[in-house]
């Protein structure tokens, strides 16, 4: 998580980057997840390649729609279903 905190501010300045997270990959090892705008012009593979050159941990790009936060949304805190 320290690496995520150290990188997030800089990575968010890149085009089409929406956020970062710490995840668990297919081998049950921690990885840095970088959320990339699926409608943007930056391919997720490019983000992975650039970050892998500088980091010693696995990096995974996830294509996603832009995040939307709703303040005081009527369903906030309610369990799905």
N, C-alpha and C positions, 0 to 999 in steps of 0.2 A: 504494500500500500504506500510505502514511502516513495517508491519509484513512480507510482501513479501520481502522487501529489507533486512530485518534482517535475513531471512532464506535462501535466494536463494544461496548465496555462499557456505554454508554448505551442502545444499541439492544437489547441483550440483556435489559434491564429491561422492555421492552415485552411485553405478553401475546402468547404464541404465537410469539415469535421464537426460533429455534433456533441461528442462527449467521450469519456473514457470510463472504464471500470476494471476491476480485478475479477477474473473469471477462472474457471477450471477447464482445462482442455481435455481432449480425448484420452490422454494418458494420465489423467487425474493429477496433473501438475498445474500450478498457478500460471496464468498468462495475463497479459495486458490486452484488454478488449478496447478497440477504438471504433466508435460508432461513426459511420460515414453516410452522408445523405445519399439515398438511393437514386434521387433525381438530379444529383449534382454531376459535375464533370470529372471528378477525381475518382479513378478506379480504386477499389479497396485493395487490390493487389499491389498497387503503387505505394499505398500507405504502409502496408506490411513490409515491403521490400526496403523502404527508406528507414523505418524504425529498426528493422532487424540488423541493419548495418551498424547501428550504434548501441544496441542493447544486448545484454547477455541472457535475456529471458524470452520465452515465446511471445509473439504478438499475433493477435487475430483481429482482422477487420470485419465488422458486421455491417452490412448495408441495411439501412432502416429509413423510415419516414422521419421527418422532423418531429421532435418531442414537443408536446403541448402540455403545459401545467395549468390546471384550473384552480383558482383560489375559491374556496367556499363552494366547491361543486357538490351538488346534492348527494352524490354517491361516494364522496370521499370517506375513506375508512370502512366502507361496507365491504364485506367479503363477496367475491364473485359468486354468482349462481343464485 
